[in-house]
Amino acid sequence: MQVFLVEDEELAVRKLSKLLQEVAPDVQVVGTAASVRASVAWLESNPTPDLILMDIELADGQSFEIFEQTTVSSPVIFTTSYDEYALKAFKVNSIDYLLKPIRRNELEASLEKYQRLHAAGVDAAANGGVPEMATAAIDALVQQLRQQTQPVDYRRRFLVKHRQQWVPIEVSDIAYYFTEDGVSLFKTFGGQKYSLDYTLDDLEKMLDPTQFFRANRQFIIHIHSVQQIHTYFNNKLKLQLKPAPDDEVIISREKASDFKKWMGK
C-alpha cells in the first residue's frame, strides 16, 4: 500500500511513519508534504497513492485548500488535534479521521476500514479514479470540517422596543432568557425585563454556548447569573440566579452532567 503523508511537524511524520510500519508492514510512505503548496505540487507530479493521511492544520493554511487547488483521487484519513466532540459527526462518513496523538489501535481500525472499502471496490484502482461515493464523502467531510473551524458569529446585541422607543441591549448584559405565558423575554443583570420575537429554540442557536446554557424548556441562563447550585431530589439541580427569577430554575438529571461541565470550563 502506497501512502502519502501530509503533516507539517517533522517529529509527527517520523512517528506516524514508524507506527504505519508496525501496524502494516506492507505500507510504503511514497512522499510527505508539510504545506498546502507542497501537497498540491506533489499530487500533481506523482502517481496517485493508495491512501493519504492528511493533517488539517498545515504550515501555510488548512488542508481544505488542497481540495480546492487540485483533484484528490485517493481516499483520505484526516489527522487532527481538534476536540473529539467537534468531530463525532464525522463517524458516519466513509472517510475516517484520527485524533492526535494517534494511537496504534485507532490507526489499525482506520486502515482496516480502508481495506474494507478497497475490497468493495471503493477506491481509485476500481475505475481509474476515485468513485462518486468516495468523492461525495470527501466533499461532505471537508464542508463539515470547514464549518467546525470557522468562527461562529454569535449574536452580540438585541434591539428591543421599550415604551415608545427602541433600545439596544448588549447580550453580555443579559442574565437569562425565559418564557412567560407563551412569550419570550429576557432579564438584564440590572433587573430590566424585555420581550423578544424569538423562541428559546431560536435564541439557543444565536447565543455563544460558552456563555449561555439551555437550563430547561423555560430558561437559557448566562454563566455569570448563576449564584448558587443546590442538589435537588432525583439527582436534579436547583439554581439560584441573580437577579432572582419568578420561577424555580431546575436542571434535569439528564442535563446535570452537561451543566457541571459547562460551569467548570
Secondary structure, DSSP 8 states (H G I E B T S, - for coil): -EEEEE-S-HHHHHHHHHHHHHH-TT-EEEEEESSHHHHHHHHHHS---SEEEEESEETTEETHHHHHHS---S-EEEEE-S-HHHHGGGGGSSS-EEESS--HHHHHHHHHHHHHHHHTT-SHHHHTS--HHHHHHHHHHHHHHHHHHS------EEEEEETTEEEEEEGGGEEEEEEETTEEEEEETTS-EEEESS-HHHHHHHS-TTTEEE-SSSEEEEGGGEEEEEEEGGGEEEEEESS--SS-EEE-HHHHHHHHHHHH-
